[in-house]
Amino acid sequence: MNDPAKNRWILLNVLRVGGLIFMGVGLLIWRKGIGGFQDELIGKAIFLIGLLETLIIPALLRRAWRSKDTGGK
């Protein structure tokens, strides 16, 4: 029932979707100034956090899980 591969797959996809949402909100704040925020810097920061969450963090997690599963090779 508790399959680690399935849980990891779900976590990676949640990170990717969450990152895409962050990127979209950051882009809207950056370009349009939604939500009362008019600062480009806030929008750019939120966009970059979403980019990291979408691209970098899942790759780092996969690498860590792969090395843990293969005994450090």
C-alpha positions in Angstrom: 0.0 0.0 0.0 2.7 2.4 1.0 4.8 2.5 -2.3 7.7 4.9 -2.0 8.0 5.3 -5.8 4.4 6.4 -6.0 4.8 8.8 -3.1 7.9 10.3 -4.8 6.2 10.6 -8.1 3.3 12.5 -6.5 5.7 14.8 -4.6 7.6 15.6 -7.8 4.4 16.5 -9.7 3.0 18.6 -6.8 6.3 20.5 -6.8 6.1 21.1 -10.5 2.5 22.2 -10.5 3.1 24.4 -7.5 6.1 25.9 -9.2 4.1 26.7 -12.3 1.4 28.4 -10.2 4.1 30.5 -8.4 5.6 31.4 -11.8 2.2 32.5 -13.1 1.4 34.6 -10.1 4.9 36.1 -10.1 4.6 36.9 -13.8 1.3 38.6 -13.2 2.6 40.7 -10.3 5.8 41.5 -12.3 4.0 42.6 -15.5 0.5 43.7 -14.4 0.8 44.6 -10.7 -2.1 42.4 -9.5 -3.1 42.1 -5.8 -2.0 45.5 -4.8 1.6 44.8 -5.5 3.2 47.2 -7.9 6.8 46.3 -7.3 8.6 44.5 -10.1 11.1 43.0 -7.6 8.4 41.1 -5.7 7.1 39.6 -9.0 10.5 38.7 -10.1 11.4 37.0 -6.8 8.1 35.0 -6.8 8.7 34.0 -10.4 12.3 32.8 -9.6 11.1 30.8 -6.6 8.6 29.1 -8.9 11.2 28.5 -11.5 13.5 26.8 -8.8 10.6 24.8 -7.5 9.7 23.6 -11.0 13.1 22.8 -12.4 15.8 22.6 -9.8 14.3 21.0 -6.7 12.8 18.0 -8.5 16.1 17.3 -10.1 17.9 17.5 -6.8 15.4 15.2 -5.2 15.7 12.6 -8.0 19.4 12.6 -7.7 19.3 12.2 -3.9 16.8 9.4 -4.1 18.7 7.6 -6.9 22.0 7.7 -4.9 20.1 6.5 -1.7 18.4 3.6 -3.6 21.6 2.4 -5.3 23.8 2.5 -2.2 25.7 5.7 -3.0 26.8 4.8 -6.6 
